[in-house]
Structure formats: C-alpha cells, structure tokens
Amino acid sequence: MKNEQNNEKSVKINQQNIFSEPVTTYARLAVEALEKQNPKEVINQGINCKSGNWTIICPDCNTSIESPRKMAKYCPNCGQALKWSDNDGD
C-alpha cells in the first residue's frame, strides 16, 4: 500500500515536471515569434550619401540596416518585421 502511494506521488510529480516547463518555454517562444510578425516603426537615420541607401535602426535589436529605397521588410539580425514611416520623403 505504501509503495503504491509513493508510485502515485511519483507519477503526479513526473506529469507536472514533464509538461509544465517545456510547454511554458514553447508557449513563450511562440508568442515571441508572433510578436515579431507585427511591424514596428524603424528608427530612421537618413540616406547614406555614398551608397544612396537608407540607413535605419531595428526597433527591436538596434541593428543598423542599409536598405535601397526602403526595401527591408525584416531585420536580418532578429527577424523583426519593419514598418517604414510614410513621411520619410522618398
């Protein structure tokens, strides 16, 4: 009887440990991936005079990105979707 109770406790503990941490981790990663699909406004640094490319900063990871004619849709470093301002005069 005592051994049977210990086995029941062990099963309950194992079920909680098996499902709680990985599910929480995967759920968090899924939410982060979904959030990166929502475009964030870029930080505009202007036009590079030599190359003619727009220089922007990713609002999520602060990576500097050069893009011809506002073509970058995603940050190459973190994958954040980028939103260009309509009033940048291009």
C-alpha positions in Angstrom: 0.0 0.0 0.0 2.7 2.4 0.9 4.7 1.6 -2.2 1.6 2.2 -4.3 1.1 5.7 -2.7 4.7 6.5 -3.5 4.2 5.5 -7.1 1.1 7.7 -7.4 3.0 10.7 -6.0 5.9 10.0 -8.4 3.6 9.9 -11.4 1.9 13.2 -10.4 5.2 14.9 -9.9 6.6 13.5 -13.2 3.5 14.6 -15.1 3.8 18.1 -13.7 7.5 18.3 -14.4 7.2 16.8 -17.9 4.6 19.2 -19.1 4.9 22.5 -17.2 8.4 23.7 -18.1 8.6 22.7 -21.8 5.1 23.9 -22.6 5.8 27.2 -20.9 9.0 27.6 -22.8 7.5 26.7 -26.1 4.5 28.9 -25.5 6.8 31.9 -24.7 8.8 31.2 -27.9 5.6 31.0 -29.9 4.4 34.4 -28.5 7.7 36.0 -29.2 7.7 34.7 -32.8 4.1 36.0 -33.3 5.1 39.4 -31.9 8.0 39.7 -34.4 5.4 39.5 -37.2 3.8 42.7 -36.1 5.8 45.5 -37.9 7.5 48.0 -35.7 8.4 51.6 -36.8 12.1 51.8 -37.8 14.4 54.4 -36.4 15.4 56.4 -39.5 19.0 57.6 -39.7 18.7 59.1 -43.1 20.3 58.4 -46.5 23.9 57.3 -46.9 25.4 59.8 -49.3 27.9 57.4 -50.9 25.6 54.4 -51.5 22.3 56.2 -51.7 20.8 53.6 -49.4 18.5 54.3 -46.4 20.1 53.7 -43.1 17.8 52.6 -40.3 17.9 51.0 -36.9 15.9 48.0 -36.0 13.5 48.9 -33.2 13.8 45.5 -31.6 17.6 44.7 -31.5 19.1 48.1 -32.5 21.0 46.7 -35.5 21.9 49.2 -38.2 20.5 48.2 -41.6 21.1 49.8 -45.0 18.3 49.3 -47.5 17.9 50.6 -51.0 14.6 52.5 -51.4 13.1 51.3 -48.2 13.1 47.7 -49.3 14.0 46.0 -46.0 10.8 44.3 -44.7 12.5 42.3 -41.9 15.6 42.8 -39.7 18.3 40.4 -40.9 19.6 40.1 -37.4 16.5 39.3 -35.3 13.7 38.8 -37.9 11.5 41.7 -36.6 9.0 42.9 -39.2 9.8 46.6 -40.1 7.4 49.4 -40.7 8.7 52.4 -42.7 7.3 55.8 -41.9 5.1 57.4 -44.7 6.6 60.8 -44.2 10.3 60.0 -44.9 10.3 61.9 -48.2 11.1 59.2 -50.7 
